[in-house]
Amino acid sequence: MTRSACSFAALCLSLFAFTPVSASAQNLGPTLQKIKDAGTITIGHRDSSVPFSYLDNDQKPIGFSLDLCGLVVAKIKARLGQPGLKVAYQGVNSSNRIPLVKNGTVDIECGSTANTIARQQEVAYSVIFYAPQFKWIALKSSNLKTTDDLKGKAVVVTQGTNTAQFVAKLNAERNLAMKVLQGKDHAESFLLVETGRASAFMEDDILLAGLKANAASPDNFVFLTDAYPSDPYGVMMAKGDGEFKKLVDDALIEAMKSGLYDKLYAKWFETPIPPKNINLKFPQSDKLKELIKSPSDKANGQ
């Protein structure tokens, strides 16, 4: 487990203390049985989704989502009676994350993955742990203010994201005639704006805030004024394993009810974080506060 996840190990174990039960006597669902047989849980992580799931200076995965999944791991160890269960990390991107969950390479994906009705046909989601908005980011020197200012210009989205689908729809419905480029990950998409090859990059507001804060010259970037409802984030896992989903949900809901979620949120969104010790200064929205009080796994439109 990463250092960030391990920092909460003692509290996790106290929250999820297990009763010694023979593993053979347990009626485990397919995911827990797979983890038990392998002696390892595999966590999917992102490389540049600050502050949710990204690599530190030592190329180790850290972030808010990783800390939340550390609580899930503690609960799995308790359920299996295996305190020595190993944790493996598998890098994923927007294009391969769903296939890697579906084929069992990844047991839980701990990044910034949107829960949508369409994706629920392929995978399952935990209760929501973050509720973002879509926004554009551009160079301040471009003097762009709104979406209408992007008519006929090159813009960028990250391939395989729900944002890419939203921008395609927005482009068609409003006859913007934008040339839509696709970066392989958020870091590449941001770089296209930074180097002037794209006029603006649309993504979830907090992900853009993280990229901006960690840029070489953060003050060179500005958000456009328009904002659009985005899809909420959840921990992604294989579809059809209700027992495992309940375990994941229980770990997150217990953290939300105990106040541990709020402490982890403050750690990653409201205090300095690696690698540059920059404070995103991004407090919880009213929508997120509602979801913490009344956890839900529903996608927009459900």
N, C-alpha and C positions, 0 to 999 in steps of 0.2 A: 504494500500500500504506500502511497505517496506520503511525504512528510505532512502535507496539509491534512490529509485524511487521518493520518495516525495521531495528530495532535488532539483528536477528539476520541481516541480509542478508549480511554478509561471511562469517559462518560457514556460512550456507546455500550460498553460491556455492562455498565450499571443499569442502563435503560433496558437492555435486551438480555439480561442474564438468563442462561439456559438451564433446564433441568436435565441431568444426564439421562439420556435415553439411547438405547441401542439403535444404531442407524438401521439395522436390519429390521427392527420392530416398527420403524416409521413407515407410514404410507405416503411416500413422496410423489409429487407430480413430476412430469418429464424433465423440467428444467432443473429442479433441485436434485433429481436423481443423476442427471448428467454432471452437475457440479460435484456431487458427492463422489461419483465414480472417477472423475478426473482429478479430484483433490485440488481443483483450481476453479476460480471464477474469472471469466474474461470480461473486462470492462472496455467498451469502445469509447475513445476520446477524440477530441478535435485538436488540431495543432495551433489554431489562431483565433478561437472564439472567446476572446477576453470579455468579461472575467469568468466565463462559465467553464471553459475547458480549453487549455492551451499549454504550451511548453515553457518551462522556466529556462534560465540560463544554462542549466545542466541537462536540458532536453528531457526533463521529467514532466509528466502531465500533472497540472495543478488547476485549481479553480473552484468556483462555487458548486458547480454540478458534481465535480469529483468529491468534494466534501460531503454533499448530500448522499452520493453513492457509497461513501465510506460508512454512512449509517446503515445503508441497505446491506453492505457486506457484513457488518457486525451482527445484524439480525439473521442473516443466512448462517453465519458461524454458530449462532445460538440455536437456530432451528435444527441444524445438522449435528450439533454437539461436537464441532470441529474447530476449536479456537485457533488451530494451526493452518487453517485453510489458506492456500496460496492465492494471491491476486496477480493476474496477468493483465497487461495493457495492450490494446490493439488500436492503432491509429485508424481513423475513418474520415471520410470526407462526405460532402453532400450527395455525391453520386452513388457511393458504395455502402453507405451506412445501413440502409434498409435491407439490401441483399445479404449483408454480413450478419444481421440479426436473424433474418429468415432462415439462413442455412446453418445457424448454430455456431458460427465462428465467434460471435459476440453474444454474451449472455444478457448484458444490459448496456445500453448506449447512453453515455453520460455527457451530453454536449449541450447544444442549443437547438434541438430538433422540434419543429412545430407539430402539434397534434392537429391533424386535419381529418375530416370525414373520409376523404379519399384514401389517406394512408391507413386509416383504421381497417380497411379491407385487407391489408397485408400484415400489419403489426399491431401490438397492443401498447397502450400508454398508461403511465402512472397518473395519479392526481397531478394537476397543474402545479408547477413550482415557479413559473414566471409568466408575465403577460406583457408583451412588448407592443410597439407601434412601428409601422413602416415609415422611414424618412429617407430623404436624399441628403447626401453630403457632397460638397464641392469645394474647390479652391476658392478662398475668399476673393482672390484677384479676378475671378471670373464674373463677379457681380451678378450672379444668378440668384434669384429670390424665390421663384415658385416653379411648379411643374411646367406651366405654360412657357417659361423661359427656355425649356429644354427642347422645344419643337425643332425637328430636323437635326438635332445634335446626337453625337455618340454618347451613350450611357452604358453602364456596366452593372451586371448582376452576377451572383455566384451560381455556377451551374448546379442543377439538381435541387435548388431551393424552392420553397413556396413563394419566395420573393420573385424569382424568375417568372413564375406563372402569373403573378399579380401584375408585373410590369408589362408582360406581353398583352394581357387583357386591357390594362390602362392605355397602352399605346394604340391599340385597335379602337377602343371605345371613344377615345378623345381625338383620334386622327392626328397624333403628335408626330408621326413620321420619324421617330427616333431610330437610330441604328443601335440595336441592343447587343453589346459585347458580353461575353461570359468568361469570368475568371474561374480557375480551377478551385480556388478557395478564397476566403475573405481577404487574406493578405494580398493575393494577386489582384483581386478586384480593386482594393484600396490603392494599390500601386499604380494601376491604370489611371486613376484620378490624379494621384500625386505627380505623375510624370506627364500629365496633360493629354494622354491618349483617349481618355473619356472625360466628359464634362461633369458627370455626377455618378454616384454609386448609391443604389437603393438597397437598404437592408434594415433589419430591426434596429431601433434607436440605440439600445444599449450596446449592441455589437459595434455599431459605428462609433459610439462614445469611447469604447475601449480602444479601437484602432486609432482614433484621433488622439487620445491621451498618450499613446505610446509612439506616436509619430515623431520624427526628428524635429519637426517644427509644428507643434499642435495648433498654434495660432494662425497657421496658413489655411486652415480648413473652417468651413462654416456649414451649418445645417440650413437647408431650405425651409421655408415656413410651413409647407404642406405636411400633414401627417395623416396616415391611413391606418385603420384597425388591422393589426396583424394577428397571427394565430398563436395560441398559448403554447408554452414549452412543457414537455413531460419527459420522464425517463422512458426510453423505448425498450421493448422486450418482445419476445416471440408471442404470437397470437395463439389463443386457445389453451393457455395454462392459467386457469383462474386462481389456483392456490399460490403460484409464484407472484402473480400480479397483486394479490391481497397482501403478501408479505412485503412487497416493495411499497405499496400504498401505506401500509401500517407504519413502516419505518418513517416515511415522510410526514404522515399525519401526526404521529407522536412527536416529531421534532417541531411541527407547527404549533401543537397544543402546549408543549413544554416551554416554548420560548427559545429553544435552541436554533430554530430556523432564523429568527430575528437576529440572533447573535452572528450566525454565519453570513447572513445578508449584510450586516453592518461591516463585517470583516472584508468582504469582497467589493462592496459598492460604495462604502462611505469612509473607508480608511485607506492609507497607501498600500498598494499591492505591487508584487514583482511584475516585470523585472526592473522597472524604473522607479518604484515606490511612488507612483502617481495615484492620487485620490480621484476617483471618478465622480465623487459627490453626486450620487444618483440615488436619492431616497425612494422608498417604496411608493408606488402609485396607489391611488384610491382603489383601483380595480384589483391590484395585487393584494392589498389589505383585505378586501372582501373575500378573495379566494383562500387566503390563509385562515380566515375565520370559518369559512364554509368550503372545505376542500371539494374539488370536483375534477372529474376526468373528461368532461364534455368538451368537444371541439366547438368552434364557432359554428352556429347554425343548428346545433343539436338541442 
